[in-house]
């Protein structure tokens, strides 16, 4: 019962928190990444994940970390986004990695276009008092890409081996 509850709640809750945090503060806490990292290994151990599957998941996470580190080094994404994508890949493994990358790319493109449009419109006076909205509205601000990463992860998660193993 505890395993099923953890499987059902931990990953989605951390993704929702990462998305909301990125929207409101333009940062994704290392605690989110750490909770997801530890949660993965605990669930892998408790559910009896095979050594082969465990190594495959680790390889997927590491591969995404390498790619996203290059993106971060070029200034294309933030460090929190890079870590969130990598730890999500750890959870999904190679089985769902292509779907995740495709969804994250498409949702990220839509989010970026929406942010450009939002920034071209004047911020209504009633909303101008909200610091997080003013920060998001700045033309030189980045895009809170963690929203797209988290949304893509939540779209993919029901089809993962985690949910199937929990009987969902």
C-alpha positions as CSV (number, residue, x, y, z in Angstrom):
1,X,0.0,0.0,0.0
2,X,2.8,2.4,0.9
3,X,4.7,1.6,-2.3
4,X,1.6,2.2,-4.4
5,X,1.0,5.5,-2.7
6,X,4.6,6.6,-3.1
7,X,4.5,5.6,-6.8
8,X,1.3,7.4,-7.4
9,X,2.1,10.6,-5.5
10,X,5.9,11.3,-5.2
11,X,6.7,11.9,-8.9
12,X,3.6,13.8,-9.8
13,X,3.8,16.0,-6.7
14,X,7.4,16.9,-7.3
15,X,6.7,17.7,-11.0
16,X,3.8,19.9,-10.0
17,X,6.0,21.7,-7.4
18,X,8.8,22.1,-9.9
19,X,6.5,23.7,-12.5
20,X,4.9,26.1,-10.0
21,X,8.2,27.0,-8.5
22,X,9.6,27.8,-12.0
23,X,6.6,29.8,-12.9
24,X,6.7,31.9,-9.7
25,X,10.4,32.2,-9.0
26,X,12.2,31.1,-12.3
27,X,14.1,28.5,-10.2
28,X,13.7,24.8,-9.6
29,X,15.1,23.9,-6.2
30,X,17.8,21.3,-5.9
31,X,15.6,19.7,-3.2
32,X,13.1,18.7,-5.9
33,X,15.8,17.0,-7.9
34,X,17.2,15.4,-4.8
35,X,13.7,14.1,-3.7
36,X,13.2,12.6,-7.1
37,X,16.6,11.1,-7.2
38,X,16.3,9.5,-3.8
39,X,12.7,8.5,-4.5
40,X,13.7,6.7,-7.7
41,X,16.4,4.6,-5.9
42,X,14.2,3.8,-3.0
43,X,11.3,2.7,-5.2
44,X,13.7,0.7,-7.5
45,X,15.1,-1.1,-4.4
46,X,11.7,-1.7,-2.8
47,X,10.0,-2.9,-6.0
48,X,12.9,-5.2,-6.9
49,X,14.0,-3.5,-10.1
50,X,16.4,-5.8,-11.9
51,X,20.1,-4.7,-12.1
52,X,19.8,-4.5,-15.9
53,X,16.8,-2.2,-15.7
54,X,18.4,-0.1,-13.0
55,X,21.5,0.4,-15.1
56,X,19.4,1.3,-18.1
57,X,17.5,3.9,-16.2
58,X,20.8,5.3,-14.8
59,X,22.2,5.5,-18.4
60,X,19.2,7.3,-19.6
61,X,19.4,9.9,-16.8
62,X,23.1,10.3,-17.4
63,X,22.7,10.7,-21.2
64,X,20.1,13.4,-20.7
65,X,22.3,15.1,-18.0
66,X,25.2,15.3,-20.6
67,X,22.9,16.8,-23.3
68,X,21.2,19.3,-20.9
69,X,24.5,20.3,-19.4
70,X,25.6,21.3,-22.9
71,X,22.3,23.3,-23.3
72,X,23.0,24.9,-19.9
73,X,26.6,25.8,-20.8
74,X,25.3,27.5,-24.0
75,X,22.7,29.4,-22.0
76,X,19.7,27.8,-23.7
77,X,18.2,26.4,-20.5
78,X,18.7,26.9,-16.8
79,X,20.5,24.6,-14.4
80,X,17.3,23.6,-12.7
81,X,15.8,22.6,-16.0
82,X,18.8,20.5,-16.9
83,X,18.7,18.6,-13.6
84,X,14.9,18.2,-13.8
85,X,15.1,16.7,-17.3
86,X,17.9,14.4,-16.2
87,X,16.2,13.1,-13.1
88,X,13.0,12.6,-15.1
89,X,14.9,10.6,-17.7
90,X,16.2,8.5,-14.7
91,X,12.6,7.7,-13.8
92,X,11.5,7.0,-17.3
93,X,14.5,5.1,-18.7
94,X,14.9,4.7,-22.4
95,X,11.4,3.2,-22.7
96,X,9.7,6.6,-22.5
97,X,12.7,8.9,-23.2
98,X,11.8,9.6,-26.8
99,X,8.2,10.4,-25.9
100,X,9.3,12.6,-23.1
101,X,11.7,14.5,-25.3
102,X,9.1,15.0,-28.0
103,X,6.4,16.2,-25.6
104,X,8.8,18.5,-23.7
105,X,10.0,20.0,-27.0
106,X,6.5,20.6,-28.3
107,X,5.2,22.0,-25.0
108,X,8.3,24.0,-24.6
109,X,7.8,25.6,-28.0
110,X,4.2,26.4,-27.2
111,X,5.3,27.9,-23.9
112,X,8.0,30.0,-25.5
113,X,5.6,31.4,-28.1
114,X,3.0,32.1,-25.3
115,X,5.7,33.9,-23.3
116,X,6.8,36.0,-26.3
117,X,3.1,37.0,-26.9
118,X,2.6,37.7,-23.2
119,X,5.6,39.9,-23.1
120,X,4.5,41.9,-26.1
121,X,1.3,42.9,-24.5
122,X,1.1,45.6,-21.8
123,X,0.8,44.1,-18.3
124,X,-2.5,45.2,-16.9
125,X,-2.2,47.6,-13.9
126,X,-4.1,45.3,-11.6
127,X,-1.5,42.6,-12.3
128,X,1.6,44.9,-12.2
129,X,1.7,44.6,-8.4
130,X,2.6,40.9,-8.6
131,X,6.4,40.6,-8.5
132,X,6.4,37.2,-10.2
133,X,4.3,38.5,-13.1
134,X,6.5,41.5,-13.5
135,X,9.6,39.3,-13.6
136,X,7.9,37.0,-16.2
137,X,6.8,39.9,-18.3
138,X,10.4,41.3,-18.7
139,X,11.5,41.1,-22.2
140,X,15.0,39.8,-21.3
141,X,13.7,37.2,-18.8
142,X,14.1,33.5,-19.7
143,X,11.3,31.0,-20.2
144,X,10.3,28.9,-17.2
145,X,10.9,25.8,-19.2
146,X,10.4,23.6,-16.1
147,X,6.7,24.0,-16.8
148,X,7.0,22.3,-20.1
149,X,9.3,19.6,-18.7
150,X,6.9,18.9,-15.8
151,X,3.8,18.9,-18.1
152,X,5.5,16.5,-20.5
153,X,6.5,14.2,-17.6
154,X,3.0,14.2,-16.2
155,X,1.6,13.3,-19.6
156,X,4.0,10.4,-19.9
157,X,3.9,9.1,-16.3
158,X,0.7,7.1,-16.5
159,X,2.2,5.0,-19.3
160,X,5.4,4.1,-17.4
161,X,6.4,0.8,-15.9
162,X,6.0,2.4,-12.4
163,X,2.3,2.9,-12.9
164,X,1.9,-0.5,-14.5
165,X,3.8,-2.2,-11.6
166,X,1.6,-0.4,-9.1
167,X,-1.5,-1.8,-10.9
168,X,-2.7,1.5,-12.4
